[in-house]
Every structure is written in structure tokens, then in C-alpha cells.
Amino acid sequence: MKAVLIFILAACLFGIEAGAQKPCSSTNYRLVRIMKDPALATKIEQFNQLSLTGRVDGVDDIIRIPVVIHNLYHYPYEKITDAQAATQIKALNDCFRRLSADTANTPSYFKPFAADVKIEFQLAMADPRRRSTTGIVRKYSPVALWQGDDKMKYSTETGDDAWDPSSYLNIWVCNLDRVAGYASVPGDDPRKDGIVIDLNVFGTSNSSGYEMGKTAVHEVGHWLGLKHIWGDTYCGDDGIGDTPKQAGYNIGCPGVINVTCGNGPYGDMYMNYMDLTNDQCMNIFTLGQKNKMRASFLAGGPRNGILSSKGLSMPLIQEIPLPETDPKWLKPQLYPNPANAVMTLDLNYDPRWMGKNIYISNFSGQVVMNLTITSLSQTINISKLAAGPYILAAKKDDGESIKLKIVKL
């Protein structure tokens, strides 16, 4: 019953978010995670209380966060370039330091609340083993389209494991289905910690409404404890004193005062990074949001470990780990075919075939041979089969199947 309720809740929330021009599934993700692990609600409340009572001690020092980008690609053209990664890091720094030229567009009546958050981001120089790194991990995956279910965060699911989240901000960049991104819940399982961004909206891009890399800015806001500005409910409360209440999210770029929930005379702060307007419209974090995010780094806060991270220190080992080798093809290859005795089924593109069963049937549908896949270059001995045509079939847990015609000479 609990699983059914989680599914219904997720479907409803996803429907609300998907209607927006810039869909963010962090609200959906957070509520589902809390339903699965109720203790998370207590951790979130503890952080909320910490953010009300503490400050990152009067000193407004700049906090620098080491970043690792896990780029999961299926096709070669999905590999992000160093230049593209640099545009995303620049977008994060410009927005969190209030350096973007478009901050001039913040309405005059909201400018007194605008903040330089004094948080900066830099690609990691040293990995968790203190080896030299570029801060970018590019990894082939047989998965062509990912869901917002965290599987991209696990090597066992053909994704890539998180680096120690007490020392790094993990950003997974992959081809996401239907959403632009989402963030983990502060205090949740460290293996899930970080943000996930769709390939098409990472860094500066040609995607309409997402051109300036601000999807990641929005998701990092969530990662540092911010809620959506409308409090994720009608006229809700985001817990920040200087963000006006508003009825719900805005899309596009309103450009006019929109009074809702008694927030006159100036109306919605639709240009806030935690609304869902177009990148070209977003240009402000408030002083209250700054205090909430920086409170994440207090002793006892979910991001305190970042302050002692070695991710931006000189590496102790200069050797950079070698990248993984890409597969030669992206689907099963069977050769030779026709064959007299032995065939090879090459499944190197997807290690999830290991342990699955292969069935060979005649054209009457009768299974004449079966075996378990024990190697990604699986040898199949057909010497005992009568000459003629057959069908080779296999199926994986995710529903992908193989159905090939083979000919025994």
C-alpha cells in the first residue's frame, strides 16, 4: 500500500512540475524520499532550526566548493567538453557571487534584498585518493535515457558512484527523461548526495529558456537547503523572511508586477533563482537565502565537511586515472553468422547481460538449446544443432531483448 501511495504522489507532483517550462523534480524527489525514510524529515527540521539560530560566524568569508562532474554518455556526442564544463562553473560563480551582468535587471524594489552569497565553485584538483583530476569523469553507459530514480549514481546500475559528498559537490550530467534536474535531500544517504542535470541544459546551451546554465544554480540552491520560492504549495512558506509569499511558480519571464497571496505592492519575486522562470529572467538570491545556504556549512550542518575538503589542494599523486574504454558498438554483435560450430555474441556494450539466459529455438518455436551468459564475449557452440535457421533470444531485467536469426551450416 505504501508503494502505491508513493507512486500516486510522485505521479501527481510530477504532473504539476512537468507543466512548467523549467521542470525541476526536487520537490517530488524530496517527498518520496521522506516517505521511504521518515527520519529524513527530522534531519531537515534540525537543519532548519540550525539555520535560524546559527550563522557562519559573523565572518563573511568566501566558501569554495570542489566540484566533480560525472558525465554519463551513451553516444559519443553526449560527452561534455572542458569548455562546456567551464561555462557551467562560471554560471554558478556569477550567480552565487552576484556578478552576472543581468543582475542589473533586478527590479529596484527588490535590490535591497539582493545578496552576494560568497560561495564559489571550482572543479576538483584532487580526487578522494588525492590523485590528480580534471574534476570531470566521462563514462560510457548502455543506458540511453535516465529516470529521476538515482540509478545514475551507482556503478552497479551502469552509472557512476558519488565521490565523498562531505568533500565534494557531485553533479551527474546525463540524458534525463522529462525533467531538467533535481537535487538530493540534505542529510540523506551519502551515496545519493548531489545534483542531477539533463545534458541539454548543462552549461550554456541552445535550449530555449535554459541557455545560461541556471538550472544547475537552481538545483545547487536545493542542495544547500533552499525550497522553491512558493514553498511548494499554494501561498506556501519557503522559510525565508525576505522572499514574498506567492501563489505558485512562474514560467517564461513575466516582466510585470504580479500580486498574489497579499504580496503587494511589488508582487512575486519571479526573478529569484528558486522560481521556475527562464534563465534570462533569473537574477537574484536574497540575503535570507544567503544565510540559509551558508548555514549548511555550520558545525552540525550537512555541508560542514566541505570546509576541510582536500579536493582543491595540490594532489599527492600526479597520475590521472585512465578513462574507461568505449565499446566498439552499442548493440549485440553476433559473428560469424552463418556458422558451422562456434559463434561469438559480443555484449561488451552492456555488462548487465551477465547472468541472463540465451534461448535458441527452431522456427516451430521449440527451444533446442539454452545457456547462461558468463562472459560479455559469449561463445556459443552450435555444432550439435541440425543445419538450418534458428532464432536466438535473450532478455534483460530492464526489458531490453535480443532476437536474432542465426544459420547453422
Secondary structure, DSSP 8 states (H G I E B T S, - for coil): -HHHHHHHHHHHHHHHHHTSSS-B-HHHHHHHHHHH-THHHHHHHHHHHHHHH--S-S----EEEEEEEEEEESSGGG---HHHHHHHHHHHHHHHTT--GGGGGS-TTTGGGB----EEEEE-SB-TTSBB--SEEEEE-S-SSB-SSSGGG-GGGTS-----TTT-EEEEEE-BSS-SEEE--TTS-GGG-SEEEEGGGSSB-SSTT-TBSHHHHHHHHHHTT---TTTTSTT---S-TTS---SS---S---S----TT-TTT---TTBTTS---GGG--B-BHHHHHHHHHTTSTTSTTGGGGG--TTS--SB----------S-SS-EEESSSBSSEEEEE-TT-GGGTT-EEEEE-TTS-EEEEEE--SSEEEEE-TTS-SEEEEEEEE-TTS-EEEEEEEE-
